Amino acid sequence: MIERALGKVFDRVAEAYDAARPHYPDEVYGALSEISGVPLAGATVVDVGAGTGILTRALQARGARVLAVDPGAEMLSFLVSRLSGTAGVAAVIGDGNVLPVADGSADLVTYGQSWHWLDPAVSIAEARRALRPGGAMAACWNLADPRAAEWLADYEARLSAEAPGYWGPAHAQWRVPPIATAFEVVEERWIPWTRRIGIEEFLLDLRSHSYMAALPDDAARELVGRRRAELQAAFPGGILSVPMRVYLVVGR
Ligand SMILES: C[S@@+](CC[C@H](N)C(=O)[O-])C[C@H]1O[C@@H](n2cnc3c(N)ncnc32)[C@H](O)[C@@H]1O
């Protein structure tokens, strides 16, 4: 509980996260700019829960100046080590509920699959404080879409049955995090895409989830072994086409 509150649970799986979590498709960045009305080139962005920097680096590559905020020193160390150049990025160990920025200083506040780790009300009040007039907040989650493939539905259902902390589409109560009720939404958009990935990388991605980090080592290893055996039997070529969709919500 304390670890969850401090948001450091990901530090235990930072290497797997960095190696195997998917990037967001290009369309997400076009949609973010189009919906928010904020061009990414030259924008000042506070990327909250930046982790290993998947979103931070993509924003930097599109010309934004990004302040990456995350309580996980290990996660941030991957972010920093993966930068092709440090121009335009600063990384700070910090809490998204208490942003280390001046009032009205950001064009965008972004949450790449991180807002659900924050206090739902305090985080939004902080984002409002940080944004300049006309700025926008944006959150996105890169989600597997088990409705689109039976094998993926079976895979997620087994995870749900075997990992007590599992929280995902196979869970009866699972919904996208309710950020759309927390701020004035400009638009919600679903962006489908397909991830082609080898079985071992897919299993490394599995390892990087917080519900796996919460399992004892032996239990996590055994669970991964069972999934490996099932996937190898179903996909002898070793490559998976995983239906994905990004839930993007932009608000003011
Ligand atoms: C699922 S990762 C997302 C990383 C990255 N944004 C991405 O798109 O892949 C969630 C991140 O939120 C961070 N986090 C948890 N609690 C936080 C808090 N109170 N303030 C800021 N970040 C937090 C975690 O340390 C972790 O790096």
The ligand as a Tripos MOL2 file, in Angstrom:
@<TRIPOS>MOLECULE
LIG
   27    29     1     0     0
SMALL
NO_CHARGES

@<TRIPOS>ATOM
      1 C1          2.3040    2.6830  -16.2990 C.3       1 LIG1
      2 S1          3.6410    3.7890  -15.9770 S.3       1 LIG1
      3 C2          3.5470    4.9160  -17.3490 C.3       1 LIG1
      4 C3          4.8870    5.3860  -17.8640 C.3       1 LIG1
      5 C4          4.8750    6.2160  -19.1360 C.3       1 LIG1
      6 N1          4.1740    7.4600  -18.9820 N.3       1 LIG1
      7 C5          4.3010    5.4670  -20.3180 C.2       1 LIG1
      8 O1          3.5050    6.0540  -21.0440 O.co2     1 LIG1
      9 O2          4.6950    4.3190  -20.5380 O.co2     1 LIG1
     10 C6          2.9900    4.7300  -14.6570 C.3       1 LIG1
     11 C7          3.9930    5.6840  -14.0530 C.3       1 LIG1
     12 O3          3.3110    6.5230  -13.1290 O.3       1 LIG1
     13 C8          4.2160    6.8010  -12.0960 C.3       1 LIG1
     14 N2          3.5340    7.3010  -10.8960 N.ar      1 LIG1
     15 C9          2.9520    6.6210   -9.9100 C.ar      1 LIG1
     16 N3          2.5090    7.4630   -8.9520 N.ar      1 LIG1
     17 C10         2.8180    8.7160   -9.3610 C.ar      1 LIG1
     18 C11         2.6530   10.0220   -8.8010 C.ar      1 LIG1
     19 N4          2.0540   10.2110   -7.6200 N.pl3     1 LIG1
     20 N5          3.1130   11.0750   -9.5110 N.ar      1 LIG1
     21 C12         3.7070   10.9220  -10.7100 C.ar      1 LIG1
     22 N6          3.8960    9.7020  -11.2740 N.ar      1 LIG1
     23 C13         3.4600    8.6180  -10.6130 C.ar      1 LIG1
     24 C14         4.9230    5.4570  -11.8690 C.3       1 LIG1
     25 O4          6.1580    5.6000  -11.1580 O.3       1 LIG1
     26 C15         5.1200    4.9820  -13.2970 C.3       1 LIG1
     27 O5          6.3710    5.3580  -13.8200 O.3       1 LIG1
@<TRIPOS>BOND
     1     1     2 1
     2     2     3 1
     3     2    10 1
     4     3     4 1
     5     4     5 1
     6     5     6 1
     7     5     7 1
     8     7     8 2
     9     7     9 1
    10    10    11 1
    11    11    12 1
    12    11    26 1
    13    12    13 1
    14    13    14 1
    15    13    24 1
    16    14    15 ar
    17    14    23 ar
    18    15    16 ar
    19    16    17 ar
    20    17    18 ar
    21    17    23 ar
    22    18    19 1
    23    18    20 ar
    24    20    21 ar
    25    21    22 ar
    26    22    23 ar
    27    24    25 1
    28    24    26 1
    29    26    27 1
@<TRIPOS>SUBSTRUCTURE
     1 LIG1         1 GROUP 0 **** ****
